[in-house]
Amino acid sequence: MSKKKQPEQAETEQTEAKQASEEKSEQPAEAKTPAADWEAKYNDLNDRYLRMAAEYDNFRKRSQREREQAYTDAVSRAVTALLPTYDNLERALKAETADTEYKKGVEMTMTQLVESLKGINVAVIDAAAGTAFDPNFHNAVMHVEDESLGENVIAETFQQGFQIGDKVIRHAMVKVAN
C-alpha cells in the first residue's frame, strides 16, 4: 500500500470508530432487533458507498475536462504566437516577384505551416468573399454598400481567423456588405 493511502485509511478508520461509538451511546433504551440493526448499517454503508462512487465519477469527469481545457489553452497560446508569421507569409505570397525560386520557397513554407496547424486541430475560419457574416467568427472592420452582394455578406477578408474545436483563437477580420 502506498504511503499516501496509509494516512487516508487511518483517518477513515478513526472516523468510522467515532461514528460507531456515537451510535452505541445514542441507542435508545429500547433494544433494536438484530435484523433491523444490520439493515440500518447496511443501508448506511451502501449510501456512503454510492455517494463516494458518485463523487469519484464526478472528480474523474472534471479532471478530464480540465486536462482538455489546459491542452486547448496551451495550443491556443502557441498558435497565437505563430499567427504573425502566417500573416507575413500570406502577404509574401500576394506580393509580385520575378524570382520564381523565392516564390516557390515561400509557398512551401506556407504549406508546411498550414499542415502543422491542421496537425494540432487548428482550423481556418471560413471567411471567403460571398459567405455569410457571423459575428461569432468574424470581426467586421469595414462596411460597404454593394447591391451585387446580399445582406450581411462578406465582401473582402483582410486577415484570416483561426479556431481550435469550438474555441476561436483569432476572429477573421472582414469587410461586410450592406
N, C-alpha and C positions, 0 to 999 in steps of 0.2 A: 504494500500500500504506500502511496506517495506521502511525502512529508506534509504537503498541503492538505490532504484529505484527513490526516490524523487529527489535527485540531478541530476541523469541522465535525468529525464524527464524535469526538469527545464532547463538543458543545451540544450536539444533537442529543447524545445520551444523557447529559446533565439536564437538558430541558425536559426530556421525557420522564426522567426520575422525579423532577419537581412536579410535573403535571400529575404523575401517578400518586405522589404523596398528598397533593392537594385534593385529589379525587377521594382518597381514603378518608381524609379529615372532614370532607364536606358531605359524607354519606349521611342520609337521614337516619333517624332512629329505627325506622322500619327496614328490615333486611330485604334486599332485592333477590330475586331468583337468579341462580347462576346463569341460566339461559339468557335472561334479559341483560345481565351484566356483560356477558360475552358478546351479545348482539350489539350493545351500545359501543363497546370497544371496537368491534369490527367496523361498525358504521363510521366511527370517528377516524380510525386508521384509513379506511377506504376513502373518506372525504379528504383527508390530508394527502393521501397518495394522488388522488385525482387533481387536487389543486397544485401539487408540486409538478406533476406531469404537464399540466397546462402552462404553468409558469416557465418550465424549461422549454416547451414548444414555442412560447412567445419570445423567449430570450433568443432561441436559435433563429427564428424568423427576423427579429430585429437586428441581430448581428449580421445576417446575410444582407439585409437592406443597407446597413451601414457600410459593409465592405463594397457593395456595388456602387454606392454613392461616393465613397472615397476614391474608387477607381475612376469613375466618371469625372470627378472634380480634378484629379491629377492629370488625366488626359486632356481635359478642357484647358487647364493652365499651360500645358506643354504646347498644345495646338495654338493657343493664343500667342505664344511667343514665336511660333513659326509663321503666322499669318502675314506679317510684313514681308517676309521672304517670298511667299506665294504671290502677294500683290506686285512685288518688284519683278518677278519672273513673268507675270501676266503682262505688265507694261512693256517688258523687253520683247515679248512675243509680238506685241502690237506695233512696235517701232520698226520702221523700214531700215533695212541694212543690205549692203551689197555683198557682205561676206556670208556665203551660204553655210560654211562650216560653223561659224559663230551661231547662226540661227538654229542649226541642227543641234548644237550643244545645249542651247537654251531650251529647245523643245524636249530634248531627252531629260534634262534636269527637271523640267516642269512635270513631265510624265512620271518620273520616278517619285517626285514629291506627292503627286495625286495618288499614286498607287500605295505609297506609305500611309497616307491619310485613310484610304479605304481599308487598309490592313488593320487599323485600330478603330474601325467602325465610325469614322468621321465622314459624313455625307455633305455634299454641296447642296445648299438650298436652291431649289428651282426658282430662278428669277429672270428667266428669258423674256425678251420683249414679246408682248402679246398674252402673257399669262396673267391670271387674276392676282390682284394685290391682296395680301394677307398680313395685317399688322402684327401677327404673332411671329412672322418670319422675315418681314420686310420693313425697312426704315425709309419712309418717303422723305426725301430731302428737297425735291422739286415737284412742281405741279405744272402741267401743260394742258392747254385746251386743244384737242385734236379730234376732229369728227370722224376720222378714219379708224380710230380706236374706240372701244367701248367704255363703259363706265367702270372706274376703278381698275384699270388695266395698266400693267407695267409698260412704259414706253421705252425705257433705257435702264440698263444696270450699270452703276458706277463702281460698285465693289461687291464681290461675291460674299454670300453668307454661308456659315457652316453650322452643323449640328451634330451631336452625338446622341443617338437614341431620340428621346423627346426633348433633350436639353439643347437650347440654342447657344452656340458658342459666340457667334457674331451674326447680327442681322444683316441681310443683304441691303445695300444702300441703292435705292432706285428712284427713278423719276416716274410719276404716276400721271396718267392722262385722265382728263375730265373729272 
